Amino acid sequence: MAKIAGQYGIPTLCLSGTLGQGCENVLEQGIAGLMSITPRPLSLEECLSSARELVQDAAARLCRVLQVGMQVGPVTGKEG
């Protein structure tokens, strides 16, 4: 998906259950950024039982980060 989106100049972000060793390797596949959905260490049972909330909260955090970037871009004159 990231490669196809990249062909159209659309950056792709990845929300992952966790970020392990070597996770940055996906950046070579066209992923622009990574973020874990878990805000702290959680057991697998906790992750599964709270999956919906974890994904929703992580998406909200990611959107806030993107909003800051959009606000900072015009101030600094830098894009991307």
PDB file with SEQRES, HELIX, SHEET and CRYST1 records, atoms N, CA, C and O in Angstrom:
SEQRES   1 A   80  MET ALA LYS ILE ALA GLY GLN TYR GLY ILE PRO THR LEU          
SEQRES   2 A   80  CYS LEU SER GLY THR LEU GLY GLN GLY CYS GLU ASN VAL          
SEQRES   3 A   80  LEU GLU GLN GLY ILE ALA GLY LEU MET SER ILE THR PRO          
SEQRES   4 A   80  ARG PRO LEU SER LEU GLU GLU CYS LEU SER SER ALA ARG          
SEQRES   5 A   80  GLU LEU VAL GLN ASP ALA ALA ALA ARG LEU CYS ARG VAL          
SEQRES   6 A   80  LEU GLN VAL GLY MET GLN VAL GLY PRO VAL THR GLY LYS          
SEQRES   7 A   80  GLU GLY                                                      
HELIX    1 AA1 ALA A    2  GLN A    7  1                                   6    
HELIX    2 AA2 CYS A   23  GLN A   29  5                                   7    
HELIX    3 AA3 LEU A   44  SER A   49  1                                   6    
HELIX    4 AA4 ALA A   51  THR A   76  1                                  26    
SHEET    1 AA1 2 THR A  12  SER A  16  0                                        
SHEET    2 AA1 2 ILE A  31  SER A  36  1                                        
CRYST1    1.000    1.000    1.000  90.00  90.00  90.00 P 1           1          
ATOM      1  N   MET A   1       0.821  -1.172   0.000  1.00  0.00           N  
ATOM      2  CA  MET A   1       0.000   0.000   0.000  1.00  0.00           C  
ATOM      3  C   MET A   1       0.882   1.258   0.000  1.00  0.00           C  
ATOM      4  O   MET A   1       0.604   2.213  -0.725  1.00  0.00           O  
ATOM      5  N   ALA A   2       1.939   1.251   0.814  1.00  0.00           N  
ATOM      6  CA  ALA A   2       2.807   2.422   0.918  1.00  0.00           C  
ATOM      7  C   ALA A   2       3.493   2.728  -0.410  1.00  0.00           C  
ATOM      8  O   ALA A   2       3.647   3.891  -0.781  1.00  0.00           O  
ATOM      9  N   LYS A   3       3.897   1.693  -1.116  1.00  0.00           N  
ATOM     10  CA  LYS A   3       4.560   1.912  -2.408  1.00  0.00           C  
ATOM     11  C   LYS A   3       3.600   2.546  -3.412  1.00  0.00           C  
ATOM     12  O   LYS A   3       3.979   3.456  -4.149  1.00  0.00           O  
ATOM     13  N   ILE A   4       2.372   2.070  -3.439  1.00  0.00           N  
ATOM     14  CA  ILE A   4       1.377   2.627  -4.362  1.00  0.00           C  
ATOM     15  C   ILE A   4       1.056   4.062  -3.980  1.00  0.00           C  
ATOM     16  O   ILE A   4       1.002   4.938  -4.844  1.00  0.00           O  
ATOM     17  N   ALA A   5       0.842   4.309  -2.692  1.00  0.00           N  
ATOM     18  CA  ALA A   5       0.560   5.675  -2.232  1.00  0.00           C  
ATOM     19  C   ALA A   5       1.720   6.598  -2.582  1.00  0.00           C  
ATOM     20  O   ALA A   5       1.509   7.739  -2.994  1.00  0.00           O  
ATOM     21  N   GLY A   6       2.945   6.104  -2.417  1.00  0.00           N  
ATOM     22  CA  GLY A   6       4.129   6.898  -2.739  1.00  0.00           C  
ATOM     23  C   GLY A   6       4.189   7.297  -4.201  1.00  0.00           C  
ATOM     24  O   GLY A   6       4.702   8.367  -4.528  1.00  0.00           O  
ATOM     25  N   GLN A   7       3.677   6.459  -5.083  1.00  0.00           N  
ATOM     26  CA  GLN A   7       3.655   6.783  -6.506  1.00  0.00           C  
ATOM     27  C   GLN A   7       2.792   8.011  -6.780  1.00  0.00           C  
ATOM     28  O   GLN A   7       2.966   8.691  -7.792  1.00  0.00           O  
ATOM     29  N   TYR A   8       1.864   8.287  -5.871  1.00  0.00           N  
ATOM     30  CA  TYR A   8       0.979   9.440  -6.005  1.00  0.00           C  
ATOM     31  C   TYR A   8       1.359  10.569  -5.056  1.00  0.00           C  
ATOM     32  O   TYR A   8       0.611  11.533  -4.893  1.00  0.00           O  
ATOM     33  N   GLY A   9       2.531  10.443  -4.429  1.00  0.00           N  
ATOM     34  CA  GLY A   9       3.007  11.483  -3.526  1.00  0.00           C  
ATOM     35  C   GLY A   9       2.272  11.533  -2.196  1.00  0.00           C  
ATOM     36  O   GLY A   9       2.271  12.562  -1.522  1.00  0.00           O  
ATOM     37  N   ILE A  10       1.650  10.427  -1.820  1.00  0.00           N  
ATOM     38  CA  ILE A  10       0.889  10.371  -0.570  1.00  0.00           C  
ATOM     39  C   ILE A  10       1.705   9.615   0.475  1.00  0.00           C  
ATOM     40  O   ILE A  10       1.999   8.434   0.288  1.00  0.00           O  
ATOM     41  N   PRO A  11       2.074  10.275   1.570  1.00  0.00           N  
ATOM     42  CA  PRO A  11       2.839   9.582   2.610  1.00  0.00           C  
ATOM     43  C   PRO A  11       1.965   8.580   3.361  1.00  0.00           C  
ATOM     44  O   PRO A  11       0.769   8.806   3.547  1.00  0.00           O  
ATOM     45  N   THR A  12       2.567   7.483   3.786  1.00  0.00           N  
ATOM     46  CA  THR A  12       1.860   6.443   4.520  1.00  0.00           C  
ATOM     47  C   THR A  12       2.446   6.328   5.919  1.00  0.00           C  
ATOM     48  O   THR A  12       3.662   6.245   6.089  1.00  0.00           O  
ATOM     49  N   LEU A  13       1.576   6.325   6.914  1.00  0.00           N  
ATOM     50  CA  LEU A  13       1.986   6.177   8.302  1.00  0.00           C  
ATOM     51  C   LEU A  13       1.510   4.825   8.810  1.00  0.00           C  
ATOM     52  O   LEU A  13       0.473   4.324   8.376  1.00  0.00           O  
ATOM     53  N   CYS A  14       2.262   4.240   9.722  1.00  0.00           N  
ATOM     54  CA  CYS A  14       1.943   2.912  10.244  1.00  0.00           C  
ATOM     55  C   CYS A  14       1.660   2.977  11.737  1.00  0.00           C  
ATOM     56  O   CYS A  14       2.501   3.426  12.517  1.00  0.00           O  
ATOM     57  N   LEU A  15       0.480   2.530  12.130  1.00  0.00           N  
ATOM     58  CA  LEU A  15       0.159   2.310  13.536  1.00  0.00           C  
ATOM     59  C   LEU A  15       0.333   0.814  13.771  1.00  0.00           C  
ATOM     60  O   LEU A  15      -0.307  -0.009  13.117  1.00  0.00           O  
ATOM     61  N   SER A  16       1.203   0.477  14.710  1.00  0.00           N  
ATOM     62  CA  SER A  16       1.527  -0.921  14.960  1.00  0.00           C  
ATOM     63  C   SER A  16       1.246  -1.283  16.407  1.00  0.00           C  
ATOM     64  O   SER A  16       1.295  -0.425  17.289  1.00  0.00           O  
ATOM     65  N   GLY A  17       0.955  -2.546  16.650  1.00  0.00           N  
ATOM     66  CA  GLY A  17       0.725  -2.990  18.015  1.00  0.00           C  
ATOM     67  C   GLY A  17       1.917  -2.720  18.909  1.00  0.00           C  
ATOM     68  O   GLY A  17       1.760  -2.346  20.071  1.00  0.00           O  
ATOM     69  N   THR A  18       3.097  -2.906  18.372  1.00  0.00           N  
ATOM     70  CA  THR A  18       4.334  -2.614  19.089  1.00  0.00           C  
ATOM     71  C   THR A  18       5.419  -2.341  18.060  1.00  0.00           C  
ATOM     72  O   THR A  18       5.282  -2.703  16.891  1.00  0.00           O  
ATOM     73  N   LEU A  19       6.485  -1.707  18.494  1.00  0.00           N  
ATOM     74  CA  LEU A  19       7.615  -1.441  17.611  1.00  0.00           C  
ATOM     75  C   LEU A  19       8.817  -2.201  18.155  1.00  0.00           C  
ATOM     76  O   LEU A  19       9.377  -1.845  19.191  1.00  0.00           O  
ATOM     77  N   GLY A  20       9.199  -3.238  17.452  1.00  0.00           N  
ATOM     78  CA  GLY A  20      10.309  -4.069  17.897  1.00  0.00           C  
ATOM     79  C   GLY A  20      11.598  -3.739  17.175  1.00  0.00           C  
ATOM     80  O   GLY A  20      11.656  -2.841  16.335  1.00  0.00           O  
ATOM     81  N   GLN A  21      12.622  -4.482  17.522  1.00  0.00           N  
ATOM     82  CA  GLN A  21      13.926  -4.304  16.905  1.00  0.00           C  
ATOM     83  C   GLN A  21      13.803  -4.467  15.392  1.00  0.00           C  
ATOM     84  O   GLN A  21      13.196  -5.423  14.911  1.00  0.00           O  
ATOM     85  N   GLY A  22      14.375  -3.538  14.659  1.00  0.00           N  
ATOM     86  CA  GLY A  22      14.340  -3.591  13.203  1.00  0.00           C  
ATOM     87  C   GLY A  22      13.097  -2.991  12.579  1.00  0.00           C  
ATOM     88  O   GLY A  22      12.924  -3.051  11.362  1.00  0.00           O  
ATOM     89  N   CYS A  23      12.227  -2.411  13.397  1.00  0.00           N  
ATOM     90  CA  CYS A  23      10.976  -1.867  12.853  1.00  0.00           C  
ATOM     91  C   CYS A  23      11.224  -0.778  11.817  1.00  0.00           C  
ATOM     92  O   CYS A  23      10.400  -0.553  10.930  1.00  0.00           O  
ATOM     93  N   GLU A  24      12.372  -0.102  11.937  1.00  0.00           N  
ATOM     94  CA  GLU A  24      12.668   0.970  10.987  1.00  0.00           C  
ATOM     95  C   GLU A  24      12.887   0.443   9.568  1.00  0.00           C  
ATOM     96  O   GLU A  24      12.924   1.226   8.619  1.00  0.00           O  
ATOM     97  N   ASN A  25      13.029  -0.856   9.417  1.00  0.00           N  
ATOM     98  CA  ASN A  25      13.212  -1.432   8.084  1.00  0.00           C  
ATOM     99  C   ASN A  25      12.015  -1.176   7.176  1.00  0.00           C  
ATOM    100  O   ASN A  25      12.167  -1.143   5.955  1.00  0.00           O  
ATOM    101  N   VAL A  26      10.833  -0.996   7.749  1.00  0.00           N  
ATOM    102  CA  VAL A  26       9.665  -0.726   6.907  1.00  0.00           C  
ATOM    103  C   VAL A  26       9.766   0.641   6.239  1.00  0.00           C  
ATOM    104  O   VAL A  26       9.083   0.898   5.248  1.00  0.00           O  
ATOM    105  N   LEU A  27      10.610   1.517   6.774  1.00  0.00           N  
ATOM    106  CA  LEU A  27      10.778   2.832   6.153  1.00  0.00           C  
ATOM    107  C   LEU A  27      11.331   2.689   4.738  1.00  0.00           C  
ATOM    108  O   LEU A  27      11.062   3.520   3.871  1.00  0.00           O  
ATOM    109  N   GLU A  28      12.101   1.635   4.515  1.00  0.00           N  
ATOM    110  CA  GLU A  28      12.653   1.371   3.183  1.00  0.00           C  
ATOM    111  C   GLU A  28      11.569   0.925   2.202  1.00  0.00           C  
ATOM    112  O   GLU A  28      11.785   0.939   0.991  1.00  0.00           O  
ATOM    113  N   GLN A  29      10.414   0.533   2.718  1.00  0.00           N  
ATOM    114  CA  GLN A  29       9.307   0.084   1.877  1.00  0.00           C  
ATOM    115  C   GLN A  29       8.328   1.208   1.563  1.00  0.00           C  
ATOM    116  O   GLN A  29       7.286   0.978   0.949  1.00  0.00           O  
ATOM    117  N   GLY A  30       8.667   2.427   1.987  1.00  0.00           N  
ATOM    118  CA  GLY A  30       7.820   3.565   1.671  1.00  0.00           C  
ATOM    119  C   GLY A  30       6.988   4.091   2.821  1.00  0.00           C  
ATOM    120  O   GLY A  30       6.265   5.074   2.655  1.00  0.00           O  
ATOM    121  N   ILE A  31       7.070   3.465   3.985  1.00  0.00           N  
ATOM    122  CA  ILE A  31       6.362   3.972   5.162  1.00  0.00           C  
ATOM    123  C   ILE A  31       7.078   5.247   5.614  1.00  0.00           C  
ATOM    124  O   ILE A  31       8.300   5.255   5.756  1.00  0.00           O  
ATOM    125  N   ALA A  32       6.324   6.314   5.837  1.00  0.00           N  
ATOM    126  CA  ALA A  32       6.924   7.597   6.214  1.00  0.00           C  
ATOM    127  C   ALA A  32       7.158   7.718   7.715  1.00  0.00           C  
ATOM    128  O   ALA A  32       8.060   8.439   8.144  1.00  0.00           O  
ATOM    129  N   GLY A  33       6.360   7.023   8.515  1.00  0.00           N  
ATOM    130  CA  GLY A  33       6.514   7.113   9.960  1.00  0.00           C  
ATOM    131  C   GLY A  33       5.809   5.977  10.673  1.00  0.00           C  
ATOM    132  O   GLY A  33       4.892   5.355  10.137  1.00  0.00           O  
ATOM    133  N   LEU A  34       6.257   5.717  11.900  1.00  0.00           N  
ATOM    134  CA  LEU A  34       5.742   4.605  12.697  1.00  0.00           C  
ATOM    135  C   LEU A  34       5.299   5.097  14.065  1.00  0.00           C  
ATOM    136  O   LEU A  34       5.892   6.021  14.620  1.00  0.00           O  
ATOM    137  N   MET A  35       4.259   4.482  14.606  1.00  0.00           N  
ATOM    138  CA  MET A  35       3.828   4.773  15.967  1.00  0.00           C  
ATOM    139  C   MET A  35       3.174   3.515  16.531  1.00  0.00           C  
ATOM    140  O   MET A  35       2.388   2.848  15.859  1.00  0.00           O  
ATOM    141  N   SER A  36       3.515   3.210  17.779  1.00  0.00           N  
ATOM    142  CA  SER A  36       2.901   2.073  18.462  1.00  0.00           C  
ATOM    143  C   SER A  36       1.529   2.469  18.994  1.00  0.00           C  
ATOM    144  O   SER A  36       1.312   3.618  19.379  1.00  0.00           O  
ATOM    145  N   ILE A  37       0.610   1.518  19.011  1.00  0.00           N  
ATOM    146  CA  ILE A  37      -0.707   1.822  19.577  1.00  0.00           C  
ATOM    147  C   ILE A  37      -0.707   1.687  21.094  1.00  0.00           C  
ATOM    148  O   ILE A  37      -1.632   2.157  21.756  1.00  0.00           O  
ATOM    149  N   THR A  38       0.319   1.052  21.649  1.00  0.00           N  
ATOM    150  CA  THR A  38       0.357   0.855  23.098  1.00  0.00           C  
ATOM    151  C   THR A  38       1.081   2.016  23.767  1.00  0.00           C  
ATOM    152  O   THR A  38       2.227   2.307  23.425  1.00  0.00           O  
ATOM    153  N   PRO A  39       0.428   2.682  24.716  1.00  0.00           N  
ATOM    154  CA  PRO A  39       1.036   3.829  25.375  1.00  0.00           C  
ATOM    155  C   PRO A  39       2.028   3.431  26.470  1.00  0.00           C  
ATOM    156  O   PRO A  39       2.767   4.270  26.985  1.00  0.00           O  
ATOM    157  N   ARG A  40       2.036   2.151  26.817  1.00  0.00           N  
ATOM    158  CA  ARG A  40       2.918   1.621  27.862  1.00  0.00           C  
ATOM    159  C   ARG A  40       2.980   0.105  27.661  1.00  0.00           C  
ATOM    160  O   ARG A  40       2.191  -0.440  26.889  1.00  0.00           O  
ATOM    161  N   PRO A  41       3.886  -0.574  28.330  1.00  0.00           N  
ATOM    162  CA  PRO A  41       3.912  -2.037  28.206  1.00  0.00           C  
ATOM    163  C   PRO A  41       2.587  -2.649  28.670  1.00  0.00           C  
ATOM    164  O   PRO A  41       2.095  -2.346  29.757  1.00  0.00           O  
ATOM    165  N   LEU A  42       2.026  -3.506  27.834  1.00  0.00           N  
ATOM    166  CA  LEU A  42       0.759  -4.185  28.132  1.00  0.00           C  
ATOM    167  C   LEU A  42       0.901  -5.667  27.807  1.00  0.00           C  
ATOM    168  O   LEU A  42       1.665  -6.048  26.920  1.00  0.00           O  
ATOM    169  N   SER A  43       0.168  -6.486  28.525  1.00  0.00           N  
ATOM    170  CA  SER A  43       0.145  -7.915  28.206  1.00  0.00           C  
ATOM    171  C   SER A  43      -0.652  -8.117  26.919  1.00  0.00           C  
ATOM    172  O   SER A  43      -1.425  -7.254  26.506  1.00  0.00           O  
ATOM    173  N   LEU A  44      -0.447  -9.267  26.300  1.00  0.00           N  
ATOM    174  CA  LEU A  44      -1.207  -9.588  25.093  1.00  0.00           C  
ATOM    175  C   LEU A  44      -2.699  -9.583  25.404  1.00  0.00           C  
ATOM    176  O   LEU A  44      -3.500  -9.099  24.604  1.00  0.00           O  
ATOM    177  N   GLU A  45      -3.072 -10.115  26.554  1.00  0.00           N  
ATOM    178  CA  GLU A  45      -4.485 -10.145  26.948  1.00  0.00           C  
ATOM    179  C   GLU A  45      -5.057  -8.730  27.039  1.00  0.00           C  
ATOM    180  O   GLU A  45      -6.166  -8.476  26.568  1.00  0.00           O  
ATOM    181  N   GLU A  46      -4.301  -7.810  27.646  1.00  0.00           N  
ATOM    182  CA  GLU A  46      -4.760  -6.421  27.750  1.00  0.00           C  
ATOM    183  C   GLU A  46      -4.905  -5.790  26.369  1.00  0.00           C  
ATOM    184  O   GLU A  46      -5.868  -5.073  26.097  1.00  0.00           O  
ATOM    185  N   CYS A  47      -3.938  -6.067  25.505  1.00  0.00           N  
ATOM    186  CA  CYS A  47      -3.985  -5.504  24.149  1.00  0.00           C  
ATOM    187  C   CYS A  47      -5.210  -5.999  23.386  1.00  0.00           C  
ATOM    188  O   CYS A  47      -5.904  -5.219  22.735  1.00  0.00           O  
ATOM    189  N   LEU A  48      -5.461  -7.282  23.473  1.00  0.00           N  
ATOM    190  CA  LEU A  48      -6.595  -7.850  22.743  1.00  0.00           C  
ATOM    191  C   LEU A  48      -7.927  -7.356  23.287  1.00  0.00           C  
ATOM    192  O   LEU A  48      -8.845  -7.068  22.520  1.00  0.00           O  
ATOM    193  N   SER A  49      -8.034  -7.257  24.595  1.00  0.00           N  
ATOM    194  CA  SER A  49      -9.311  -6.834  25.169  1.00  0.00           C  
ATOM    195  C   SER A  49      -9.558  -5.339  25.002  1.00  0.00           C  
ATOM    196  O   SER A  49     -10.699  -4.886  25.085  1.00  0.00           O  
ATOM    197  N   SER A  50      -8.497  -4.570  24.768  1.00  0.00           N  
ATOM    198  CA  SER A  50      -8.624  -3.113  24.628  1.00  0.00           C  
ATOM    199  C   SER A  50      -8.255  -2.632  23.231  1.00  0.00           C  
ATOM    200  O   SER A  50      -7.984  -1.448  23.036  1.00  0.00           O  
ATOM    201  N   ALA A  51      -8.242  -3.533  22.264  1.00  0.00           N  
ATOM    202  CA  ALA A  51      -7.750  -3.201  20.922  1.00  0.00           C  
ATOM    203  C   ALA A  51      -8.438  -1.982  20.317  1.00  0.00           C  
ATOM    204  O   ALA A  51      -7.769  -1.085  19.804  1.00  0.00           O  
ATOM    205  N   ARG A  52      -9.757  -1.942  20.372  1.00  0.00           N  
ATOM    206  CA  ARG A  52     -10.491  -0.828  19.763  1.00  0.00           C  
ATOM    207  C   ARG A  52     -10.054   0.501  20.374  1.00  0.00           C  
ATOM    208  O   ARG A  52      -9.757   1.451  19.649  1.00  0.00           O  
ATOM    209  N   GLU A  53     -10.015   0.570  21.684  1.00  0.00           N  
ATOM    210  CA  GLU A  53      -9.644   1.812  22.364  1.00  0.00           C  
ATOM    211  C   GLU A  53      -8.190   2.182  22.090  1.00  0.00           C  
ATOM    212  O   GLU A  53      -7.869   3.355  21.901  1.00  0.00           O  
ATOM    213  N   LEU A  54      -7.310   1.178  22.070  1.00  0.00           N  
ATOM    214  CA  LEU A  54      -5.895   1.445  21.803  1.00  0.00           C  
ATOM    215  C   LEU A  54      -5.700   2.049  20.414  1.00  0.00           C  
ATOM    216  O   LEU A  54      -4.946   3.009  20.249  1.00  0.00           O  
ATOM    217  N   VAL A  55      -6.379   1.486  19.422  1.00  0.00           N  
ATOM    218  CA  VAL A  55      -6.255   2.003  18.054  1.00  0.00           C  
ATOM    219  C   VAL A  55      -6.857   3.405  17.960  1.00  0.00           C  
ATOM    220  O   VAL A  55      -6.262   4.292  17.347  1.00  0.00           O  
ATOM    221  N   GLN A  56      -8.018   3.611  18.554  1.00  0.00           N  
ATOM    222  CA  GLN A  56      -8.646   4.935  18.511  1.00  0.00           C  
ATOM    223  C   GLN A  56      -7.767   5.985  19.189  1.00  0.00           C  
ATOM    224  O   GLN A  56      -7.584   7.080  18.657  1.00  0.00           O  
ATOM    225  N   ASP A  57      -7.228   5.656  20.356  1.00  0.00           N  
ATOM    226  CA  ASP A  57      -6.375   6.605  21.075  1.00  0.00           C  
ATOM    227  C   ASP A  57      -5.090   6.899  20.302  1.00  0.00           C  
ATOM    228  O   ASP A  57      -4.646   8.046  20.243  1.00  0.00           O  
ATOM    229  N   ALA A  58      -4.496   5.862  19.710  1.00  0.00           N  
ATOM    230  CA  ALA A  58      -3.269   6.058  18.938  1.00  0.00           C  
ATOM    231  C   ALA A  58      -3.535   6.914  17.705  1.00  0.00           C  
ATOM    232  O   ALA A  58      -2.725   7.775  17.360  1.00  0.00           O  
ATOM    233  N   ALA A  59      -4.657   6.685  17.046  1.00  0.00           N  
ATOM    234  CA  ALA A  59      -5.009   7.499  15.877  1.00  0.00           C  
ATOM    235  C   ALA A  59      -5.200   8.956  16.280  1.00  0.00           C  
ATOM    236  O   ALA A  59      -4.792   9.861  15.552  1.00  0.00           O  
ATOM    237  N   ALA A  60      -5.814   9.186  17.429  1.00  0.00           N  
ATOM    238  CA  ALA A  60      -5.997  10.559  17.916  1.00  0.00           C  
ATOM    239  C   ALA A  60      -4.646  11.203  18.226  1.00  0.00           C  
ATOM    240  O   ALA A  60      -4.430  12.372  17.905  1.00  0.00           O  
ATOM    241  N   ARG A  61      -3.729  10.443  18.853  1.00  0.00           N  
ATOM    242  CA  ARG A  61      -2.386  10.982  19.131  1.00  0.00           C  
ATOM    243  C   ARG A  61      -1.666  11.327  17.834  1.00  0.00           C  
ATOM    244  O   ARG A  61      -1.031  12.376  17.724  1.00  0.00           O  
ATOM    245  N   LEU A  62      -1.772  10.439  16.859  1.00  0.00           N  
ATOM    246  CA  LEU A  62      -1.120  10.669  15.576  1.00  0.00           C  
ATOM    247  C   LEU A  62      -1.681  11.909  14.893  1.00  0.00           C  
ATOM    248  O   LEU A  62      -0.926  12.692  14.317  1.00  0.00           O  
ATOM    249  N   CYS A  63      -2.982  12.095  14.950  1.00  0.00           N  
ATOM    250  CA  CYS A  63      -3.607  13.283  14.352  1.00  0.00           C  
ATOM    251  C   CYS A  63      -3.121  14.558  15.028  1.00  0.00           C  
ATOM    252  O   CYS A  63      -2.908  15.570  14.360  1.00  0.00           O  
ATOM    253  N   ARG A  64      -2.941  14.522  16.350  1.00  0.00           N  
ATOM    254  CA  ARG A  64      -2.430  15.703  17.051  1.00  0.00           C  
ATOM    255  C   ARG A  64      -1.008  16.032  16.604  1.00  0.00           C  
ATOM    256  O   ARG A  64      -0.660  17.201  16.436  1.00  0.00           O  
ATOM    257  N   VAL A  65      -0.190  15.004  16.413  1.00  0.00           N  
ATOM    258  CA  VAL A  65       1.177  15.221  15.932  1.00  0.00           C  
ATOM    259  C   VAL A  65       1.146  15.828  14.532  1.00  0.00           C  
ATOM    260  O   VAL A  65       1.908  16.748  14.237  1.00  0.00           O  
ATOM    261  N   LEU A  66       0.276  15.322  13.676  1.00  0.00           N  
ATOM    262  CA  LEU A  66       0.153  15.869  12.323  1.00  0.00           C  
ATOM    263  C   LEU A  66      -0.311  17.322  12.356  1.00  0.00           C  
ATOM    264  O   LEU A  66       0.172  18.143  11.575  1.00  0.00           O  
ATOM    265  N   GLN A  67      -1.236  17.647  13.246  1.00  0.00           N  
ATOM    266  CA  GLN A  67      -1.707  19.032  13.370  1.00  0.00           C  
ATOM    267  C   GLN A  67      -0.572  19.961  13.772  1.00  0.00           C  
ATOM    268  O   GLN A  67      -0.457  21.064  13.240  1.00  0.00           O  
ATOM    269  N   VAL A  68       0.262  19.528  14.701  1.00  0.00           N  
ATOM    270  CA  VAL A  68       1.411  20.345  15.105  1.00  0.00           C  
ATOM    271  C   VAL A  68       2.325  20.567  13.907  1.00  0.00           C  
ATOM    272  O   VAL A  68       2.791  21.684  13.679  1.00  0.00           O  
ATOM    273  N   GLY A  69       2.580  19.524  13.152  1.00  0.00           N  
ATOM    274  CA  GLY A  69       3.424  19.656  11.970  1.00  0.00           C  
ATOM    275  C   GLY A  69       2.856  20.640  10.965  1.00  0.00           C  
ATOM    276  O   GLY A  69       3.601  21.404  10.351  1.00  0.00           O  
ATOM    277  N   MET A  70       1.542  20.628  10.793  1.00  0.00           N  
ATOM    278  CA  MET A  70       0.912  21.559   9.850  1.00  0.00           C  
ATOM    279  C   MET A  70       0.996  22.987  10.370  1.00  0.00           C  
ATOM    280  O   MET A  70       1.085  23.925   9.578  1.00  0.00           O  
ATOM    281  N   GLN A  71       0.968  23.168  11.683  1.00  0.00           N  
ATOM    282  CA  GLN A  71       1.084  24.508  12.259  1.00  0.00           C  
ATOM    283  C   GLN A  71       2.519  25.011  12.198  1.00  0.00           C  
ATOM    284  O   GLN A  71       2.751  26.194  11.949  1.00  0.00           O  
ATOM    285  N   VAL A  72       3.475  24.132  12.421  1.00  0.00           N  
ATOM    286  CA  VAL A  72       4.884  24.516  12.430  1.00  0.00           C  
ATOM    287  C   VAL A  72       5.386  24.794  11.013  1.00  0.00           C  
ATOM    288  O   VAL A  72       6.195  25.699  10.812  1.00  0.00           O  
ATOM    289  N   GLY A  73       4.917  24.030  10.039  1.00  0.00           N  
ATOM    290  CA  GLY A  73       5.362  24.209   8.658  1.00  0.00           C  
ATOM    291  C   GLY A  73       5.256  25.641   8.174  1.00  0.00           C  
ATOM    292  O   GLY A  73       6.251  26.189   7.700  1.00  0.00           O  
ATOM    293  N   PRO A  74       4.081  26.280   8.272  1.00  0.00           N  
ATOM    294  CA  PRO A  74       3.956  27.667   7.817  1.00  0.00           C  
ATOM    295  C   PRO A  74       4.830  28.644   8.611  1.00  0.00           C  
ATOM    296  O   PRO A  74       5.296  29.641   8.060  1.00  0.00           O  
ATOM    297  N   VAL A  75       5.051  28.369   9.884  1.00  0.00           N  
ATOM    298  CA  VAL A  75       5.869  29.260  10.717  1.00  0.00           C  
ATOM    299  C   VAL A  75       7.327  29.205  10.289  1.00  0.00           C  
ATOM    300  O   VAL A  75       7.998  30.235  10.222  1.00  0.00           O  
ATOM    301  N   THR A  76       7.818  28.006  10.000  1.00  0.00           N  
ATOM    302  CA  THR A  76       9.224  27.849   9.634  1.00  0.00           C  
ATOM    303  C   THR A  76       9.456  28.025   8.139  1.00  0.00           C  
ATOM    304  O   THR A  76      10.588  28.229   7.699  1.00  0.00           O  
ATOM    305  N   GLY A  77       8.388  27.946   7.369  1.00  0.00           N  
ATOM    306  CA  GLY A  77       8.522  28.040   5.920  1.00  0.00           C  
ATOM    307  C   GLY A  77       8.986  26.743   5.291  1.00  0.00           C  
ATOM    308  O   GLY A  77       9.304  26.709   4.102  1.00  0.00           O  
ATOM    309  N   LYS A  78       9.028  25.670   6.079  1.00  0.00           N  
ATOM    310  CA  LYS A  78       9.483  24.378   5.572  1.00  0.00           C  
ATOM    311  C   LYS A  78       8.295  23.456   5.386  1.00  0.00           C  
ATOM    312  O   LYS A  78       7.376  23.434   6.204  1.00  0.00           O  
ATOM    313  N   GLU A  79       8.321  22.698   4.309  1.00  0.00           N  
ATOM    314  CA  GLU A  79       7.294  21.694   4.058  1.00  0.00           C  
ATOM    315  C   GLU A  79       7.925  20.321   4.151  1.00  0.00           C  
ATOM    316  O   GLU A  79       9.135  20.150   4.006  1.00  0.00           O  
ATOM    317  N   GLY A  80       7.030  19.313   4.407  1.00  0.00           N  
ATOM    318  CA  GLY A  80       7.479  17.924   4.388  1.00  0.00           C  
ATOM    319  C   GLY A  80       8.275  17.603   5.545  1.00  0.00           C  
ATOM    320  O   GLY A  80       8.733  16.468   5.683  1.00  0.00           O  
TER     321      GLY A  80                                                      
END                                                                             
